[in-house]
Amino acid sequence: MSKRGKTIKRVRPSKVVTIKLDGEYEGWTLDIRTPVPLGLLGKMFSAYDAISAAGEDAKDKQFDAILLTLNFLEKITVRWNFVDFDGNPMPLNEESWEDIDLDLLMLTVKRVNEELTAVPLAK
């Protein structure tokens, strides 16, 4: 409605959460926007399960899941401090997501998954 003739713009509440990586990637961070839309979240969890699957039959599904995961992370990430092999900052874009290695991707997915499953559903 309006308040004294001014239109009030409604927006869905959200917050930015910092994900901290560890191990070889100690000091690397990315900021993600939460809450994640349910459709996108469901696709991410399915992709995570497919990537974690073992066996010869899983390879095609794993590749498709990796692409889906990159798309998911690109949509929810608002900032990061990732660098390339020369130590240069990587811009946050689709090309940079495609340039990261599988170890970094899997650690990132694991930490994001931990953060998203730790968020309470209701207060």
ZIGI-V425527 format. One record per pair of residues at least 4 apart in sequence whose ideal C-beta (glycine too) atoms are under 7 Angstrom apart, sorted by the first residue. I is the first residue (numbers start at 1). J is the second residue. Records with the same first field share a line. If there is no record, write none. Layout:
# ZIGI-V425527
I->J ; J
This chain:
# ZIGI-V425527
1->8
2->6 ; 7 ; 8
3->8
14->33 ; 34 ; 35
15->34
16->31 ; 33 ; 78
17->31 ; 32 ; 34 ; 115
18->29 ; 31
19->29 ; 30 ; 32 ; 111 ; 112 ; 115
20->29
21->25 ; 28 ; 29 ; 107 ; 108 ; 111
22->26
23->107
25->104 ; 107
28->81 ; 82
29->80 ; 81
30->77 ; 79 ; 80 ; 108
31->77 ; 78 ; 79
32->76 ; 77 ; 78 ; 112
33->76 ; 78
34->119
35->119
36->40 ; 41 ; 76 ; 116
37->41
38->42
39->43
40->44 ; 72 ; 75
41->45 ; 116
42->46
43->47 ; 68 ; 72
44->48 ; 69 ; 72
45->49
46->50
47->51 ; 65 ; 68 ; 69 ; 72
48->52 ; 109 ; 113
49->53
50->58 ; 61 ; 62 ; 65
51->62 ; 65 ; 66 ; 69
53->58 ; 61 ; 62
54->58
58->62
59->63
60->64
61->65
62->66
63->67
64->68
65->69
66->70 ; 105
67->71
68->72
69->73 ; 105 ; 109
70->74 ; 97 ; 98
71->75
72->76
73->77 ; 97 ; 108
74->94 ; 97
77->92
79->92
80->92
82->90 ; 96 ; 100
83->87 ; 88 ; 89 ; 90
84->88 ; 90
90->96
91->96
92->96
94->98
95->99
100->104 ; 105
101->105
102->106
103->107
104->108
105->109
106->110
107->111
108->112
109->113
110->114
111->115
112->116
113->117
114->118
